[in-house]
Amino acid sequence: MQRVLAIVACGVLLSLACDDDPEGPPTTNGPPPVGLTDPIFEYGRGEGQSITGGYVYRGPSVPSLTGMYVYGDNRSRHVWALSYTDSVEANEFLFDVPSGASSFGVAENGELFICDYHFANATKLHGLSESGGGYSLTDAFPSLSFSQPVDLQNAGDGTDRLFVVQQAGIVRVFDNSAASATTSEFLNIVSQVACCSELGLLGLAFHPDYENNGYFFVYYTTSGVLRDRLSRFQVSGADPNDADESTEKILFEVNDRAGNHNGGALCFDDDGYLYVALGDEGGGGDVYDNAQNNAVLLGKILRLDVDQNVDVVPYYGIPPDNPFAGNSSGYREEIFAWGLRNPWRMSYDLATDRIWVGDVGQGSFEEIDIIEKGKNYGWDCREGMHDYVGPPDAPSAACPD
């Protein structure tokens, strides 16, 4: 893969990422300083306060959306479709989600589903439909509802099952059929997970060779001493709808002093590398100055080779072309891109060889970024396409003039 692109947007579940500065800090317009990359698209607080990254639509149900990036805002409940070609973007409003989209996910055939989220009430998974040029939601699985769903994935193993991540620490699995009446508990790590608000079991990704090795990866915040943890598990040999919790291998943990801005999105590219999105640790205005500090993992998109060191710590290796691979400056070799605030949902589009992610703004702008390897996306020097000047907290001393 010659170049990997990613869109980073930040999503809030009820108040998951953006409440630390609801009024919005002052910003100023102007081109980014040399060394920083602005997003391809932004929207202000009149449209929403918590962007939820989505997917490029490749499903069979709504051909008019093919190739468009479908994403939403949890707080305003809006869902849009963004068309981006040769640096020209067009954004189309589609509809509102009843409680607000926490996540988007796709089935093996590329069909898109939306996780509706409420902090207290069970919610539904929605599909999309189009009629006469207008778009609407469908009740994709009329007999099913979920508690605090924050991610939806398929295993890519030809079984056409869907896996829903529930924030408290449970993954549920069911057949991708409107007639599905029950779900099975695939994974239960509730005792290990700190929940809720911006904490919880936040991300899931299946190994590209899951059909043969049974490996999948989760990202969650730990109970007790608060840490952000990436782990690998394996499915049970006796039941394909049941994971073996005893197989957990911890790839890394990061201490978390604030509890918000945890990121958590995971995805694989076509080279088999795992991408991990980490927030800036939280507080407000990147109070710990993590996003511009390449000696730490926070505020970054990481790229890992999980086919190295499969049976030995740390259970991953460094791709040789990672930006800081082999560096002698103390920078983390896992880093793929940096300068992010709270990347929430992330997806890989095979047709364009792009990774789309999500990153929530501080208080004025939500943004969509196309991320390339080794690029700095500006937080906390920039918010959207604007200089960030605080409050809360001033820009990092590492920001270029």
C-alpha positions in Angstrom: 0.0 0.0 0.0 1.7 3.2 -1.2 -0.2 5.6 0.9 -2.8 5.3 3.6 -5.3 7.9 4.1 -7.6 8.4 7.1 -10.4 10.6 8.2 -10.5 11.4 11.8 -13.6 12.6 13.5 -14.5 12.6 17.2 -17.7 11.1 18.5 -19.6 11.6 21.8 -22.0 9.2 23.3 -24.3 11.5 25.1 -21.4 13.4 26.6 -18.5 11.2 25.5 -16.0 13.7 24.1 -17.0 17.3 23.8 -18.5 18.6 27.1 -15.1 19.8 28.5 -15.6 23.2 26.7 -19.2 23.5 25.5 -19.0 27.3 24.8 -16.1 27.0 22.5 -12.6 28.7 22.6 -11.8 31.6 20.3 -10.2 30.6 17.0 -8.7 32.5 14.1 -8.7 31.7 10.4 -5.6 31.3 8.3 -3.6 28.6 6.5 -1.8 26.0 8.7 1.8 26.6 9.7 4.4 24.6 7.8 4.4 21.1 9.1 0.7 20.9 10.0 -2.1 19.4 7.8 -5.7 20.8 8.0 -8.8 18.6 7.6 -10.6 18.2 4.3 -13.9 19.2 5.9 -15.1 20.9 9.1 -18.5 22.0 10.5 -19.3 24.3 13.4 -21.3 24.0 16.5 -24.5 25.0 14.7 -24.5 21.6 13.0 -23.3 19.4 16.0 -20.9 18.9 18.8 -19.6 15.4 18.5 -18.8 13.9 15.1 -19.1 10.1 14.8 -16.9 8.8 12.0 -18.5 6.4 9.5 -17.8 4.4 6.3 -17.5 5.0 2.6 -20.8 3.4 1.4 -20.3 0.3 -0.7 -23.5 -1.5 0.0 -26.2 -2.8 -2.4 -29.3 -1.1 -0.9 -28.7 2.6 -1.8 -26.6 2.9 -5.0 -26.9 6.7 -5.0 -24.6 6.8 -2.0 -21.9 4.6 -3.4 -18.4 6.1 -2.8 -19.7 8.7 -0.4 -18.6 8.9 3.2 -21.6 8.4 5.5 -21.0 9.8 9.0 -23.0 11.6 11.8 -23.0 13.7 14.9 -24.1 12.1 18.1 -25.3 15.4 19.8 -27.3 16.9 16.9 -28.4 13.4 15.7 -27.7 14.4 12.1 -26.3 12.0 9.5 -24.6 13.2 6.3 -23.0 11.9 3.2 -19.7 13.5 2.1 -18.4 13.4 -1.4 -14.7 14.2 -1.7 -12.9 14.2 -5.1 -9.7 16.0 -6.0 -9.9 18.3 -3.0 -13.5 19.3 -3.7 -16.1 18.3 -1.1 -19.9 18.3 -1.1 -21.8 17.4 2.1 -25.5 16.2 1.9 -27.8 15.9 4.9 -29.6 12.5 4.9 -31.7 12.3 8.1 -31.7 12.3 11.9 -31.1 9.3 14.1 -33.6 9.0 17.1 -31.1 9.2 19.9 -27.9 9.9 18.0 -25.4 7.7 16.1 -22.6 6.3 18.3 -21.1 4.2 15.5 -21.5 2.9 12.0 -20.7 -0.6 10.8 -20.9 -2.7 7.7 -21.8 -6.3 6.8 -19.7 -8.6 4.7 -21.5 -7.4 1.6 -20.7 -3.7 2.5 -24.2 -2.8 3.6 -24.2 0.0 6.2 -25.8 0.0 9.6 -26.1 2.7 12.3 -25.8 2.2 16.0 -28.4 4.4 17.8 -27.2 5.2 21.3 -28.9 6.2 24.6 -27.1 6.1 27.9 -30.1 4.5 29.8 -32.5 3.0 27.3 -32.1 0.1 24.8 -31.7 1.2 21.2 -31.9 -0.2 17.7 -29.6 -0.8 14.7 -30.8 1.1 11.7 -30.3 0.5 8.0 -30.7 3.0 5.1 -33.2 3.3 2.3 -33.8 5.8 -0.5 -37.0 6.7 -2.3 -37.6 9.5 -4.8 -34.3 11.1 -3.9 -35.0 11.1 -0.2 -33.2 9.1 2.4 -34.6 7.4 5.6 -33.8 4.9 8.3 -35.1 1.4 8.4 -35.5 -0.9 11.4 -32.9 -3.4 10.2 -33.5 -6.0 12.9 -37.0 -5.5 14.3 -36.7 -8.1 17.1 -33.4 -6.9 18.4 -32.2 -4.1 20.7 -29.0 -3.3 22.4 -27.6 -1.6 25.5 -25.2 1.2 24.8 -23.9 0.0 21.5 -20.6 1.7 20.5 -19.3 -0.4 17.6 -20.5 -2.8 15.0 -18.2 -5.2 13.0 -18.3 -8.3 10.8 -15.7 -11.1 11.1 -15.0 -11.3 7.4 -15.1 -15.1 7.6 -18.0 -15.8 5.2 -20.6 -16.5 8.0 -22.4 -13.1 7.5 -22.7 -12.5 11.2 -22.7 -9.1 12.9 -20.9 -8.3 16.2 -22.2 -5.4 18.4 -19.9 -3.9 21.0 -21.8 -2.8 24.2 -20.0 -0.2 26.2 -20.1 -2.0 29.5 -17.9 -4.8 28.2 -20.0 -7.2 26.2 -19.9 -8.2 22.5 -23.1 -9.7 21.1 -23.3 -11.7 17.8 -26.2 -12.5 15.6 -27.0 -13.5 12.0 -27.3 -10.7 9.5 -31.0 -11.3 8.8 -34.0 -9.1 9.4 -35.6 -12.3 10.9 -33.0 -12.6 13.6 -34.8 -12.9 16.9 -31.9 -13.5 19.4 -28.3 -12.7 19.9 -25.5 -14.7 21.6 -23.0 -13.3 24.1 -19.7 -13.6 22.2 -17.4 -11.8 24.7 -17.9 -10.7 28.3 -15.2 -8.7 30.1 -17.5 -6.6 32.2 -15.4 -7.2 35.3 -12.3 -5.8 33.6 -13.9 -2.7 32.0 -14.4 0.8 33.5 -17.7 2.2 32.2 -19.3 4.6 31.2 -19.4 8.3 29.9 -16.3 8.2 27.7 -15.0 5.0 29.3 -15.8 1.4 28.3 -15.2 -1.3 25.8 -14.8 1.0 22.8 -13.4 -0.9 19.8 -13.3 -4.2 18.0 -11.5 -5.6 14.9 -11.1 -9.1 13.5 -7.8 -10.3 12.2 -7.9 -10.6 8.4 -7.3 -14.4 8.8 -9.9 -14.7 11.5 -11.5 -17.7 9.7 -8.3 -19.7 10.4 -6.7 -18.2 13.5 -9.7 -17.0 15.4 -7.9 -13.8 16.6 -9.7 -10.5 17.3 -8.7 -7.3 19.0 -10.5 -5.1 21.5 -9.7 -1.7 23.0 -11.1 -0.8 26.4 -10.5 1.2 29.6 -9.6 -0.9 32.6 -11.3 -1.0 35.9 -9.3 -0.2 39.0 -6.3 1.7 37.9 -7.5 3.5 34.8 -5.6 2.5 31.7 -6.4 2.4 27.9 -5.7 -1.2 26.9 -5.4 -3.0 23.5 -5.8 -6.8 23.8 -6.1 -9.8 21.6 -8.5 -12.7 22.2 -9.3 -15.9 20.4 -12.6 -17.6 19.6 -13.5 -20.8 21.4 -12.7 -23.9 19.5 -16.0 -25.4 20.5 -18.4 -22.6 19.6 -18.0 -20.0 16.9 -20.4 -17.7 18.7 -18.3 -17.7 21.9 -14.9 -16.2 22.6 -12.5 -17.7 25.1 -11.9 -14.9 27.7 -8.9 -16.8 29.1 -6.9 -16.3 25.9 -6.4 -12.5 26.4 -3.0 -11.2 25.4 -2.3 -7.5 26.3 -0.5 -5.7 23.5 -0.1 -2.4 25.4 -1.6 -0.3 28.1 -1.4 3.5 28.6 -2.1 5.2 31.9 -5.0 7.6 31.7 -5.2 10.5 34.1 -8.3 12.2 32.9 -10.7 9.5 31.7 -12.1 11.3 28.6 -10.8 11.4 25.0 -10.0 7.7 24.9 -10.4 7.1 21.2 -10.7 3.4 20.8 -11.3 2.8 17.1 -9.6 -0.2 15.4 -9.3 -1.4 11.8 -7.1 -3.4 9.5 -5.8 -2.4 6.0 -5.2 -4.6 3.0 -1.6 -5.2 4.1 -2.8 -6.8 7.3 -1.7 -4.0 9.6 -3.8 -3.0 12.6 -4.5 0.7 13.1 -5.4 2.0 16.6 -6.8 5.4 17.3 -5.9 7.0 20.7 -7.2 10.3 22.1 -5.1 12.9 23.8 -5.9 11.6 27.3 -8.5 14.3 28.0 -9.0 17.2 30.2 -9.4 20.2 28.0 -7.2 21.8 25.4 -4.8 18.9 25.6 -3.7 19.9 29.1 -1.0 17.2 29.1 0.4 18.2 25.7 0.3 14.7 24.4 -0.9 15.1 20.8 2.3 17.0 19.8 4.6 14.7 21.8 5.8 11.8 19.8 7.4 10.2 22.8 3.9 9.1 23.9 1.1 7.1 22.2 -1.7 9.4 23.1 -3.3 11.7 20.5 -2.1 9.4 17.7 -3.0 6.9 15.0 -0.8 3.8 15.5 0.1 1.1 13.0 1.0 -2.4 14.3 2.1 -5.6 12.6 0.2 -8.2 14.7 1.6 -11.1 12.7 5.0 -10.5 14.4 5.7 -11.8 17.9 2.4 -13.7 17.8 3.3 -15.8 20.8 5.7 -13.5 22.7 5.4 -10.1 24.3 4.5 -7.5 23.1 2.5 -9.6 20.6 3.1 -7.2 17.7 5.9 -5.7 15.7 6.7 -2.4 14.0 6.1 -2.1 10.2 9.4 -1.2 8.7 8.1 1.9 7.0 6.4 3.4 10.1 7.5 7.1 10.3 9.7 6.6 13.4 10.8 3.0 12.9 14.3 2.6 14.2 14.6 6.2 15.3 17.1 7.3 18.0 15.1 10.3 19.3 12.9 8.4 21.7 9.8 8.6 19.5 7.3 5.8 19.7 7.8 3.5 16.7 4.1 2.5 16.6 3.1 6.0 15.5 1.6 6.4 12.0 0.2 10.0 12.3 -0.2 12.5 15.2 -1.9 15.7 16.3 -5.3 14.2 17.1 -7.7 15.0 19.8 -10.2 12.2 20.2 -10.4 9.9 17.1 -13.5 7.9 17.7 -14.7 5.7 14.8 -12.3 4.5 12.0 -12.8 2.5 8.8 -10.8 1.2 5.9 -12.1 1.6 2.3 -10.5 -1.0 0.2 -11.6 0.5 -3.1 -9.7 3.7 -2.5 -7.0 2.4 -0.1 -8.1 4.9 2.5 -8.6 4.8 6.2 -11.3 7.0 7.5 -11.4 7.9 11.1 -13.1 10.5 13.3 -11.8 13.4 15.7 -14.1 15.6 17.9 -13.3 19.3 18.2 -12.6 21.2 21.4 -15.4 23.6 21.3 -15.9 25.2 17.9 -15.3 22.8 15.0 -15.8 19.1 14.3 -13.4 17.9 11.6 -12.8 15.3 8.9 -9.2 14.7 8.0 -7.5 12.7 5.3 -4.5 11.3 7.1 -1.3 10.3 5.4 1.6 8.5 7.0 3.9 10.8 9.0 1.6 13.8 8.9 0.8 16.1 11.9 -2.9 17.0 12.0 -2.5 19.9 14.2 -4.2 19.4 17.6 -3.7 21.4 19.9 -2.1 24.0 17.5 -5.2 23.9 15.3 -8.9 23.1 15.7 -10.4 22.3 12.4 -9.0 24.9 9.9 -8.4 27.5 12.6 -5.6 28.4 15.0 -6.4 27.1 18.5 -5.5 29.6 21.2 -7.4 28.3 24.2 -8.9 28.3 26.8 -8.9 25.8 28.3 -5.1 25.4 28.3 -2.8 27.1 25.8 -1.4 25.4 22.7 1.6 23.1 23.1 5.0 24.7 23.2 5.8 22.3 20.3 3.4 24.0 17.9 5.2 25.6 15.0 5.0 29.4 14.6 
